[in-house]
Amino acid sequence: MDPTADKLAILELVAAYGDAVNRRDGAAWIGCWAEDAVWCIRDRRIEGSAAILQTWETAMAGYADVHFFSHLGRLSVTEDTASGRVYTQEFLRTADGERRTQIGEYDDLFARRGGSWVFTARSFRIRDTV
């Protein structure tokens, strides 16, 4: 295993996730997740890619515009697993026109599955809203 190549692949995964959010591409977005992944967001724990996608699609339907930006803050790779922290900034406009900016962070677990890196767990918390 090449640690530099693994880190680059995980960085590309984080970028692909954000790109899929901005394009509202559910297929590309869920493609970033493992089938048995867990998504903890606010007070909810969602298990499995089908339930994760359904939750995301429902949430996205409430927004007229979503502009999602993220960067990798920390990453530790060990063989076929990794952990990291991703910081986010979202510019949101709800379906009824309300605008807000949300700053957040994910604590993430990654795994190499079938030769590609995917999220196996994401735990999100909001740090600030404006």
C-alpha positions, 0 to 999 in steps of 0.5 A, a space after each residue: 500500500 502506498 500511503 500517499 496514494 491512499 491519502 490522495 484517494 481519500 481527499 478525492 473521495 471528500 471532494 467527490 462527496 461535496 461535488 455530488 452535494 452541489 450538483 444534487 446527484 444522489 447516485 454520485 453522493 451515495 456512491 461515496 458510502 459503503 453499503 453498511 455505512 452509518 451516518 450520525 447527523 444531529 440526533 439521528 443515527 441512520 444505518 445502511 446506504 439505502 436509508 442514508 440516501 433516503 434521508 439525504 434526498 428528503 433533506 435536500 428536497 427542503 432546499 432551493 439552493 445548497 452550496 457545500 464546501 469542505 476540506 480535510 482537516 486531519 487524516 490517519 491511514 492504517 492499511 485498509 482503514 482510515 479516520 479523519 475530520 472534515 470541516 464544512 461550510 454550507 450556504 443554504 436557501 430553504 424552499 421558502 426562501 430563508 437563507 443561512 450559513 452553516 459551519 460544521 464538522 464530520 468525524 469520519 471513518 473510511 475503508 478501502 472496499 473493492 479497491 476504492 475508498 468509501 465512507 463507513 461512518 460519518 458523524 456530523 455536528 454543527 459548529 455555528 450558523 449565521 
